[in-house]
Amino acid sequence: MEAREQPISVAPVSSKLEELAPGVSVIVPVYRSERTLPQLVELLAGVLPVLAPRHELILVNDGSPDGSWLVIEQLAKTHGFVRGISLMRNYGQHNATLCGVRAARYDICITMDDDLQHAPEDIHVLLDKLREGHDVVYGVWVERRRSWWRSLFATLSKRAVAWVMGANTVRDMSAFRAIRTQVRRGFRTFDGPDVLLDVLLSWGTSRFAAVALRERDRAAGHSNYTFWKLVKTSLLMLTSYTTAPLRFANFVGLCLTVFGVLAFGRVVYIYFIEGSIPGFSFLAATILLFGGVQLFALGIIGEYLARIFERASGRPPYSIGHTTTRE
């Protein structure tokens, strides 16, 4: 009998490439960026094939009122690695980025802005740091060119976010991140309109790191984060992802209760020793003090009730209207 020729199994070349260089999904939330998107895509088209054989660019149109979506559709037609997602309305940068992270197909996600301040040629720096065993790597700026009040408020907000995240190794952060896609398992069931992606990432890992980069000039437009948006983001972070304000209110209430007991003892002492009680000024000051504390505590409780209402209302973090995904 003739010996049958045994088939030779050959590992696919693509699997070897995947092992050496995992696929990369770049996620860009888009808002008022019709002028910068073509240049951004051209830069990424030159960088991504060198970094990973498998790559994609997900452009999430966050209800932009200009012609950004038309530009995205055209770019998706002319560049095979570009995918477009258009949200039903403007939900916010973190919500749009969350949408892109959930839609990512590959092992590593890179999130970046659409204004060219995050340089595509710096992506390799994030990836090199990620290979050291971290799950999330932030690109932070050596020097930022902005007003003092904005720098101060942004610094305080980022320190507070890092504290809530429990990321002691990260004292500064930005929207320029490298994320292992598997981290999204930690918040796969999250559903609510108030999104702070950095805190959600801390639900899936504690291995954070940061690398210093030099900030580029904004190619067009200006920042959409006004003073009041920064305040809103801070309140969102403090009342949606931590109970610290409630505990602080309890602590203040406890301290003032002790103060009230001591003040009452002082009044009783004066009454029995001196035969008189301090007049209206003492009473008014006491009422103002305790009234202010009560209103402060009620305000904090009101913020938490607002967050509970938002979660209970069933509003999703985003709603997709159109896509350019190629099956």
C-alpha positions in Angstrom: 0.0 0.0 0.0 1.1 3.5 -0.7 1.9 5.6 2.3 -0.4 8.6 2.4 1.2 11.9 2.4 0.4 13.7 5.7 -0.6 17.3 5.3 1.8 19.8 6.7 0.3 22.3 9.0 1.7 25.8 8.6 0.9 28.6 11.0 -0.7 31.5 9.3 1.7 34.4 8.7 -0.9 36.8 10.1 -0.9 35.0 13.5 2.9 35.5 13.8 2.5 39.2 13.0 -0.3 39.5 15.6 1.9 37.9 18.2 4.8 40.3 17.4 2.7 43.5 17.0 -0.9 43.4 18.4 -3.6 45.3 16.4 -4.2 48.9 17.2 -7.5 50.8 17.2 -7.2 54.6 17.2 -10.3 56.3 18.6 -10.9 60.0 17.9 -14.0 61.8 19.2 -14.9 64.5 16.6 -16.5 67.8 17.2 -16.2 70.8 14.8 -13.2 69.3 13.1 -14.0 69.2 9.4 -10.8 71.2 8.6 -8.4 69.1 10.6 -9.7 65.5 9.9 -8.1 65.0 6.4 -4.6 66.0 7.8 -5.1 63.8 10.8 -6.0 60.8 8.7 -3.1 61.3 6.4 -0.6 61.5 9.3 -2.1 58.3 10.8 -2.0 56.6 7.4 1.7 57.0 7.4 2.3 56.0 11.1 -0.1 53.1 11.8 1.2 50.6 9.2 4.6 50.9 10.7 3.3 50.3 14.3 0.9 47.4 13.7 0.0 45.3 10.6 -3.6 45.3 11.8 -5.0 48.8 12.6 -8.1 50.9 12.3 -9.2 54.5 12.9 -12.6 55.0 14.5 -13.9 58.5 14.1 -16.9 59.2 16.4 -18.9 62.2 15.3 -20.2 63.7 18.6 -23.2 65.5 17.1 -20.9 68.0 15.4 -22.9 70.9 13.9 -20.5 71.5 11.0 -19.7 69.2 8.1 -17.5 66.8 10.1 -19.7 63.7 9.3 -19.6 64.4 5.6 -15.8 64.5 5.8 -15.8 61.3 7.8 -17.9 59.5 5.2 -15.6 60.6 2.4 -12.5 59.6 4.4 -14.0 56.1 5.0 -14.5 55.7 1.3 -11.0 56.6 0.4 -9.1 54.9 3.3 -10.0 51.3 4.1 -8.8 51.5 7.7 -11.2 54.4 8.6 -14.5 53.6 10.3 -17.1 56.3 11.1 -19.7 56.4 13.8 -22.2 59.3 14.1 -24.0 59.8 17.4 -27.6 61.1 17.4 -26.6 64.3 19.2 -23.7 65.8 21.2 -23.1 63.6 24.3 -19.7 64.9 25.3 -16.1 63.8 24.7 -15.9 61.0 27.3 -19.2 59.5 26.0 -18.0 59.6 22.4 -14.7 58.0 23.4 -16.5 55.3 25.4 -18.5 54.5 22.2 -15.3 54.1 20.2 -13.6 52.0 22.9 -16.5 49.6 22.9 -16.5 49.4 19.1 -12.7 48.7 18.9 -11.7 45.4 17.2 -8.1 45.2 18.2 -5.9 44.5 21.2 -4.8 48.1 22.0 -6.8 51.3 21.9 -5.3 54.7 21.3 -7.5 57.7 22.2 -6.6 61.1 20.9 -8.1 64.5 20.1 -9.0 65.7 16.7 -7.2 69.1 16.8 -3.7 67.7 16.0 -2.3 68.6 19.4 -1.8 64.9 19.9 0.8 64.0 17.4 0.4 60.6 15.7 4.2 60.1 15.6 4.1 60.0 19.5 1.9 56.9 19.5 5.0 54.7 19.6 6.1 56.3 22.9 2.8 55.2 24.5 3.1 51.7 23.0 6.7 51.3 24.3 5.6 52.2 27.8 2.6 49.9 27.5 4.8 46.9 26.7 6.5 47.3 30.2 3.4 45.7 31.7 1.0 48.5 32.1 -2.6 48.5 31.0 -3.2 52.2 30.6 -0.5 54.8 29.6 -1.2 58.6 29.5 0.7 61.1 27.4 1.1 64.2 29.6 2.6 67.5 28.6 5.9 68.9 29.8 4.6 72.4 29.4 1.1 73.7 28.6 0.4 77.1 27.1 -2.8 78.3 28.7 -4.1 80.8 31.2 -3.1 80.5 34.8 -6.7 79.9 36.1 -7.3 77.2 33.6 -4.0 75.5 34.4 -4.7 75.7 38.1 -8.3 74.4 37.8 -7.3 71.6 35.4 -4.5 70.5 37.7 -6.7 70.3 40.7 -9.4 68.4 38.8 -6.9 65.9 37.5 -5.4 65.4 40.9 -8.9 64.7 42.2 -9.6 62.3 39.4 -6.3 60.4 40.1 -7.3 60.2 43.8 -10.7 58.8 42.9 -9.1 56.3 40.5 -6.6 55.3 43.2 -3.9 55.7 40.6 -1.0 57.0 42.7 1.5 56.6 39.8 -0.4 59.1 37.7 -0.6 62.7 38.8 -1.5 64.1 35.5 -3.5 62.7 32.6 -4.9 63.7 29.2 -7.1 62.4 26.4 -4.0 60.9 24.7 -4.0 57.4 26.1 -2.9 53.8 25.2 -5.3 51.2 26.6 -5.3 47.5 26.5 -8.7 46.8 25.1 -9.4 44.0 27.6 -9.7 46.6 30.3 -13.1 47.5 29.0 -14.5 44.3 30.6 -14.4 46.1 33.9 -17.1 48.5 32.7 -18.9 46.5 30.1 -22.2 46.7 32.1 -21.9 50.5 32.7 -25.0 52.3 31.4 -25.6 56.0 32.3 -25.4 59.4 30.8 -22.6 60.7 33.1 -19.3 59.3 31.8 -15.8 59.9 33.0 -13.7 57.4 31.1 -10.6 57.7 33.3 -12.5 56.5 36.3 -14.1 53.7 34.3 -10.7 52.5 33.4 -9.8 52.2 37.0 -12.6 49.7 37.4 -10.7 47.3 35.1 -7.1 47.8 36.2 -4.7 49.5 38.6 -1.7 49.4 36.3 -1.4 53.0 35.2 1.6 54.9 33.9 2.4 58.2 32.2 5.0 59.4 29.7 6.1 63.1 29.1 5.4 64.5 25.7 5.6 68.0 24.2 2.3 69.6 23.3 1.7 70.6 19.7 -0.1 73.8 18.7 -3.8 73.5 18.0 -4.3 73.3 14.2 -7.7 75.1 14.2 -10.4 76.3 16.5 -10.2 76.5 20.3 -10.9 74.4 23.3 -14.5 73.5 24.0 -13.8 73.2 27.8 -15.0 76.5 29.3 -14.7 77.3 33.0 -18.2 76.1 33.8 -17.7 72.8 31.8 -14.6 72.2 34.0 -16.7 72.9 37.1 -19.4 70.5 35.8 -16.9 67.8 35.1 -15.5 68.1 38.6 -19.0 67.9 40.2 -19.7 64.9 38.0 -16.5 63.1 39.1 -17.1 63.9 42.8 -20.8 62.8 42.9 -20.9 60.0 40.4 -17.8 57.9 41.2 -17.0 58.5 44.9 -18.8 59.0 48.2 -16.1 61.4 49.5 -18.4 64.5 49.6 -21.0 62.7 51.7 -18.3 61.5 54.1 -16.9 65.1 54.2 -20.4 66.5 55.0 -20.7 63.9 57.8 -17.3 64.9 59.2 -18.2 68.6 59.1 -21.5 67.9 60.7 -19.9 65.9 63.4 -17.3 68.6 64.1 -20.0 71.3 64.3 -22.1 69.1 66.5 -19.2 68.9 68.9 -18.8 72.7 68.6 -22.5 73.2 69.3 -22.4 71.0 72.5 -19.4 73.0 73.7 -21.1 76.3 72.9 -24.2 75.2 74.7 -22.1 74.2 77.8 -20.5 77.6 77.7 -23.9 79.3 77.6 -25.1 77.2 80.6 -21.9 78.0 82.5 -22.2 81.7 81.9 -25.9 81.6 83.0 -25.2 80.0 86.3 -21.9 81.8 87.1 -22.6 85.3 85.8 -26.4 85.2 85.8 -26.7 86.3 82.1 -26.6 84.9 78.6 -24.8 86.6 75.6 -27.3 88.5 73.5 -28.5 88.5 69.9 -25.1 88.4 68.2 -24.2 85.0 69.7 -27.6 83.6 68.8 -27.4 85.0 65.2 -23.9 83.7 64.6 -24.9 80.2 65.9 -28.0 80.1 63.6 -26.0 81.3 60.6 -23.3 78.7 61.3 -25.6 75.7 61.6 -28.0 76.9 58.9 -25.1 77.2 56.5 -23.8 73.7 57.3 -27.2 72.2 56.8 -27.7 73.8 53.5 -24.2 72.7 52.4 -25.0 69.1 53.4 -28.4 69.2 51.7 -26.7 70.5 48.5 -24.3 67.5 48.5 -27.2 65.1 49.0 -29.1 66.9 46.2 -26.2 66.3 43.8 -26.3 62.6 44.7 -30.0 62.4 44.2 -29.6 64.1 40.8 -27.1 61.3 39.8 -29.4 58.6 41.0 -32.2 60.2 39.0 -30.0 60.2 35.9 -29.1 56.6 36.3 -32.7 55.5 37.1 -34.1 57.4 34.1 -32.5 54.8 31.8 -30.7 57.3 29.5 -27.9 55.6 27.7 -24.4 57.1 27.5 -24.8 57.6 23.8 -27.0 56.6 20.9 -25.6 55.7 17.5 -27.3 57.2 14.4 -25.1 56.2 11.4 -22.0 54.2 10.8 -19.6 53.6 7.9 -18.5 50.2 9.1 -17.6 47.8 6.3 -18.7 44.3 6.9 
